[in-house]
Amino acid sequence: MPATTLAPMRLPTLLITLFTALSLFATHPARADDGSSQPESLPPTGQLTLTGSTALSNLVSLWAEAFSLRYPAVSLTVADPGSAVGLESLLNGSAEAVLTSTPLNKRQRQHFIDRYDYAPSTMPVALDGVAVFVNAANPLPQISLPQLDAVFSNTLRCGAQRPIRSWGELGVSGELARLPISTVGLTDNSGAYSLFRRKALCGGDFRPNFNAVPGPGGVQVAINRDRTAIGFASSALRDPGLRAIPVAHRSGEPATAPTAEAIRSGRYPLTRTLAIAYNLPPGREMAPNLRAFLDFARSAQGQAIAAKAGYVTLTKSPLSTFTVQTVCPANQLTT
């Protein structure tokens, strides 16, 4: 059979063919056929319900607004019954993720392990402090943890010799000195209550006439209306009628105000980490909608929203997206 002679390829045709081949290679690079290649993930969809900390509900609501613009197919619901109730929802299986502002205690963690045979996972999303507020007209310059114990409790477990019941006993002069101190704070299902009781009362009991109110707004109203009041709530609370006073670990020591730097460094005595705890069995992928929300909360945009709302960012520089392997253990979570 006579040999077939191929016509020489013209230069313009050759250049076009090479350009097309290179373009296809750049767009679809060669991959080893090891079974590891996966199709591109689709945008998250479905329902996502978060419950838990009252302190976090306002922040998560702000996150939810921005998150919904990016992921409109995810229906996000935020409820805020309080950290204690939220953690119980995680433990009994009625919620897959909860907002937390107090650490899981040993009983709660063991309860979860007994039910599921593995520990819960947690992801820090912001920082916060439990601030001590007085009326803006109150001249009290600072207070120590033992003094807070003497003001808010009868048990005096932090070293005070006797209860403190008037402003004069805290060194305030003038007309306010002879007036009794009115105490106010959040209810016992909140993370702020648990942290304050543990650190400021050394695990003791609140005095009988302590006014527990449901939410930071109640503390805000009470102190605005009563110049003899002192109370505690999230350091994110902002109101010109209130003043957050510096707190010292011990009487006579320098006190620290709940600034962003002091909270991030841990120097402020009543610092806490706000986080989301969730139920993720070992070896199972996190639900795409929850992963997307956590990624968003920890992103530069999410952290900027936290800072604008009065909370403290996890780091000074923006965070990148996380991987499940980097979640902190549940026993390190503070809320």
TORVEXDO-373089 format. One record per residue (C-alpha): x, y, z; residue number from 1; residue in three letters. Coordinates in steps of 0.02 Angstrom, whole numbers, plus 50000, padded with zeros to 5 digits. Example, Ala and Ser with C-alpha at 12.3 -4.5 7.8 and 13.67 -1.06 7.14 Angstrom:
<rs>
X:Y:Z:nr:rest
50615:49775:50390:1:Ala
50684:49947:50357:2:Ser
</rs>
This chain:
<rs>
X:Y:Z:nr:rest
50000:50000:50000:1:Met
50074:50168:49955:2:Pro
50121:50277:50102:3:Ala
49996:50413:50147:4:Thr
50069:50586:50135:5:Thr
50004:50713:50266:6:Leu
49984:50888:50206:7:Ala
50094:51009:50303:8:Pro
49996:51110:50435:9:Met
49995:51294:50404:10:Arg
50073:51403:50540:11:Leu
49913:51497:50589:12:Pro
49818:51332:50607:13:Thr
49960:51258:50713:14:Leu
49962:51408:50831:15:Leu
49773:51401:50856:16:Ile
49780:51214:50894:17:Thr
49920:51236:51022:18:Leu
49831:51383:51106:19:Phe
49669:51282:51122:20:Thr
49761:51134:51196:21:Ala
49852:51241:51324:22:Leu
49691:51329:51373:23:Ser
49603:51164:51403:24:Leu
49750:51102:51508:25:Phe
49750:51260:51615:26:Ala
49563:51249:51643:27:Thr
49560:51062:51678:28:His
49732:51009:51743:29:Pro
49775:50827:51738:30:Ala
49739:50729:51900:31:Arg
49801:50563:51959:32:Ala
49663:50435:51945:33:Asp
49672:50384:52129:34:Asp
49487:50405:52169:35:Gly
49521:50561:52274:36:Ser
49445:50687:52155:37:Ser
49274:50752:52208:38:Gln
49147:50861:52123:39:Pro
49135:51043:52174:40:Glu
49025:51067:52328:41:Ser
48858:51149:52306:42:Leu
48802:51300:52409:43:Pro
48728:51247:52578:44:Pro
48540:51232:52592:45:Thr
48409:51180:52720:46:Gly
48365:51227:52897:47:Gln
48489:51277:53033:48:Leu
48430:51311:53210:49:Thr
48547:51379:53344:50:Leu
48496:51393:53526:51:Thr
48586:51432:53688:52:Gly
48671:51583:53762:53:Ser
48575:51745:53789:54:Thr
48741:51837:53775:55:Ala
48770:51768:53601:56:Leu
48594:51783:53530:57:Ser
48613:51966:53482:58:Asn
48781:51935:53398:59:Leu
48719:51781:53306:60:Val
48568:51878:53245:61:Ser
48686:52005:53167:62:Leu
48788:51865:53090:63:Trp
48628:51783:53027:64:Ala
48577:51939:52930:65:Glu
48742:51946:52837:66:Ala
48753:51757:52819:67:Phe
48580:51751:52738:68:Ser
48636:51872:52604:69:Leu
48778:51755:52558:70:Arg
48680:51592:52578:71:Tyr
48496:51633:52546:72:Pro
48451:51447:52530:73:Ala
48489:51417:52715:74:Val
48345:51455:52834:75:Ser
48430:51509:52995:76:Leu
48334:51519:53160:77:Thr
48410:51590:53320:78:Val
48332:51557:53491:79:Ala
48405:51615:53657:80:Asp
48337:51522:53809:81:Pro
48504:51538:53900:82:Gly
48665:51437:53904:83:Ser
48604:51308:54029:84:Ala
48446:51266:53932:85:Val
48542:51266:53768:86:Gly
48670:51142:53833:87:Leu
48532:51029:53893:88:Glu
48459:51034:53717:89:Ser
48625:50973:53650:90:Leu
48636:50837:53783:91:Leu
48461:50769:53755:92:Asn
48475:50772:53566:93:Gly
48344:50905:53529:94:Ser
48475:51022:53455:95:Ala
48629:50989:53349:96:Glu
48717:51153:53391:97:Ala
48704:51276:53536:98:Val
48778:51445:53576:99:Leu
48878:51435:53736:100:Thr
48947:51563:53857:101:Ser
48996:51447:54000:102:Thr
49104:51290:53999:103:Pro
49028:51119:53993:104:Leu
49046:51054:54170:105:Asn
49103:50877:54209:106:Lys
48925:50815:54235:107:Arg
48862:50885:54071:108:Gln
49011:50820:53973:109:Arg
48996:50647:54049:110:Gln
48808:50648:54017:111:His
48842:50679:53833:112:Phe
48975:50542:53825:113:Ile
48860:50419:53913:114:Asp
48725:50452:53784:115:Arg
48829:50458:53624:116:Tyr
48993:50369:53668:117:Asp
49096:50519:53610:118:Tyr
49128:50697:53671:119:Ala
49042:50852:53603:120:Pro
49140:50968:53489:121:Ser
49159:51155:53514:122:Thr
49213:51302:53407:123:Met
49260:51472:53481:124:Pro
49179:51616:53386:125:Val
49215:51772:53491:126:Ala
49275:51835:53660:127:Leu
49182:51931:53793:128:Asp
49191:51986:53974:129:Gly
49064:51988:54114:130:Val
49072:52173:54155:131:Ala
49023:52253:54321:132:Val
48914:52405:54290:133:Phe
48862:52553:54398:134:Val
48758:52706:54358:135:Asn
48856:52837:54262:136:Ala
48832:52957:54409:137:Ala
48916:52835:54529:138:Asn
49097:52886:54565:139:Pro
49158:52713:54619:140:Leu
49329:52698:54533:141:Pro
49355:52509:54542:142:Gln
49313:52351:54638:143:Ile
49398:52186:54682:144:Ser
49332:52008:54673:145:Leu
49325:51992:54865:146:Pro
49228:52155:54872:147:Gln
49107:52091:54740:148:Leu
49082:51935:54845:149:Asp
49046:52042:54999:150:Ala
48921:52148:54900:151:Val
48828:52010:54807:152:Phe
48831:51864:54931:153:Ser
48808:51813:55111:154:Asn
48928:51666:55103:155:Thr
49092:51767:55092:156:Leu
49196:51628:55015:157:Arg
49323:51745:54931:158:Cys
49405:51811:55089:159:Gly
49300:51961:55145:160:Ala
49274:51976:55332:161:Gln
49097:52043:55326:162:Arg
48960:52087:55200:163:Pro
48962:52257:55114:164:Ile
48791:52336:55106:165:Arg
48818:52525:55086:166:Ser
48916:52627:54960:167:Trp
49015:52711:55099:168:Gly
49091:52541:55141:169:Glu
49165:52539:54965:170:Leu
49243:52711:54991:171:Gly
49111:52814:54902:172:Val
49084:52984:54983:173:Ser
48945:53111:54978:174:Gly
48759:53077:54980:175:Glu
48779:52906:54900:176:Leu
48890:52846:55043:177:Ala
48747:52817:55164:178:Arg
48631:52734:55037:179:Leu
48612:52544:55026:180:Pro
48684:52448:54878:181:Ile
48556:52371:54761:182:Ser
48620:52217:54667:183:Thr
48559:52159:54497:184:Val
48618:52032:54369:185:Gly
48565:51897:54248:186:Leu
48463:51742:54291:187:Thr
48537:51573:54337:188:Asp
48511:51499:54163:189:Asn
48638:51621:54088:190:Ser
48824:51597:54064:191:Gly
48861:51766:54146:192:Ala
48775:51709:54306:193:Tyr
48876:51548:54311:194:Ser
49042:51634:54279:195:Leu
49007:51774:54403:196:Phe
48954:51653:54537:197:Arg
49107:51544:54508:198:Arg
49238:51682:54502:199:Lys
49166:51830:54598:200:Ala
49073:51730:54732:201:Leu
49198:51585:54735:202:Cys
49052:51466:54710:203:Gly
48948:51544:54849:204:Gly
48765:51597:54851:205:Asp
48688:51763:54802:206:Phe
48609:51868:54939:207:Arg
48420:51843:54956:208:Pro
48373:52014:54886:209:Asn
48482:51996:54730:210:Phe
48378:52051:54579:211:Asn
48397:51923:54438:212:Ala
48332:51987:54272:213:Val
48313:51895:54104:214:Pro
48438:51973:53986:215:Gly
48563:52117:53978:216:Pro
48422:52238:53938:217:Gly
48349:52209:54111:218:Gly
48516:52252:54192:219:Val
48528:52406:54083:220:Gln
48357:52470:54135:221:Val
48382:52432:54320:222:Ala
48547:52526:54335:223:Ile
48487:52672:54230:224:Asn
48339:52695:54346:225:Arg
48432:52669:54511:226:Asp
48595:52758:54548:227:Arg
48622:52644:54699:228:Thr
48625:52489:54588:229:Ala
48773:52382:54538:230:Ile
48756:52238:54417:231:Gly
48839:52120:54294:232:Phe
48809:52079:54111:233:Ala
48905:52057:53949:234:Ser
49042:52185:53918:235:Ser
48962:52210:53747:236:Ala
48823:52308:53833:237:Leu
48837:52492:53788:238:Arg
48735:52632:53866:239:Asp
48782:52811:53912:240:Pro
48690:52791:54076:241:Gly
48802:52646:54130:242:Leu
48987:52633:54169:243:Arg
49089:52474:54172:244:Ala
49212:52484:54317:245:Ile
49386:52402:54322:246:Pro
49400:52242:54423:247:Val
49550:52181:54525:248:Ala
49588:52001:54573:249:His
49625:52054:54752:250:Arg
49598:52209:54858:251:Ser
49743:52329:54844:252:Gly
49799:52264:54673:253:Glu
49784:52362:54510:254:Pro
49614:52342:54430:255:Ala
49585:52303:54246:256:Thr
49446:52374:54137:257:Ala
49355:52256:54016:258:Pro
49441:52323:53860:259:Thr
49465:52219:53704:260:Ala
49651:52200:53736:261:Glu
49627:52150:53918:262:Ala
49493:52022:53873:263:Ile
49592:51948:53729:264:Arg
49748:51931:53838:265:Ser
49649:51860:53985:266:Gly
49706:51997:54105:267:Arg
49527:52049:54142:268:Tyr
49470:51934:54284:269:Pro
49298:51894:54212:270:Leu
49346:51849:54034:271:Thr
49255:51714:53938:272:Arg
49259:51631:53767:273:Thr
49097:51627:53670:274:Leu
49078:51471:53566:275:Ala
48963:51353:53473:276:Ile
48953:51174:53535:277:Ala
48887:51040:53419:278:Tyr
48856:50855:53404:279:Asn
48972:50778:53274:280:Leu
49001:50590:53278:281:Pro
49182:50537:53245:282:Pro
49218:50510:53061:283:Gly
49062:50601:53002:284:Arg
49065:50760:52899:285:Glu
48991:50916:52975:286:Met
48827:50973:52897:287:Ala
48868:51096:52757:288:Pro
48753:51232:52824:289:Asn
48831:51227:52999:290:Leu
49007:51223:52927:291:Arg
48966:51373:52816:292:Ala
48898:51470:52966:293:Phe
49050:51435:53075:294:Leu
49165:51480:52932:295:Asp
49072:51644:52911:296:Phe
49072:51686:53097:297:Ala
49261:51662:53107:298:Arg
49298:51752:52943:299:Ser
49361:51930:52930:300:Ala
49184:51990:52893:301:Gln
49109:51892:53037:302:Gly
49239:51953:53161:303:Gln
49214:52133:53103:304:Ala
49028:52115:53141:305:Ile
49073:52048:53315:306:Ala
49186:52196:53350:307:Ala
49055:52321:53291:308:Lys
48928:52240:53408:309:Ala
49044:52266:53557:310:Gly
49118:52092:53568:311:Tyr
49303:52051:53557:312:Val
49378:51965:53405:313:Thr
49471:51802:53429:314:Leu
49632:51877:53362:315:Thr
49693:52047:53309:316:Lys
49711:51987:53130:317:Ser
49572:51908:53026:318:Pro
49546:51721:53041:319:Leu
49542:51602:52896:320:Ser
49413:51464:52880:321:Thr
49431:51319:52999:322:Phe
49443:51132:52984:323:Thr
49354:51010:53097:324:Val
49521:50943:53159:325:Gln
49560:51110:53244:326:Thr
49408:51117:53359:327:Val
49450:51142:53542:328:Cys
49404:51008:53670:329:Pro
49240:51033:53761:330:Ala
49328:51043:53929:331:Asn
49422:51199:53870:332:Gln
49265:51292:53819:333:Leu
49215:51444:53919:334:Thr
49053:51538:53890:335:Thr
</rs>
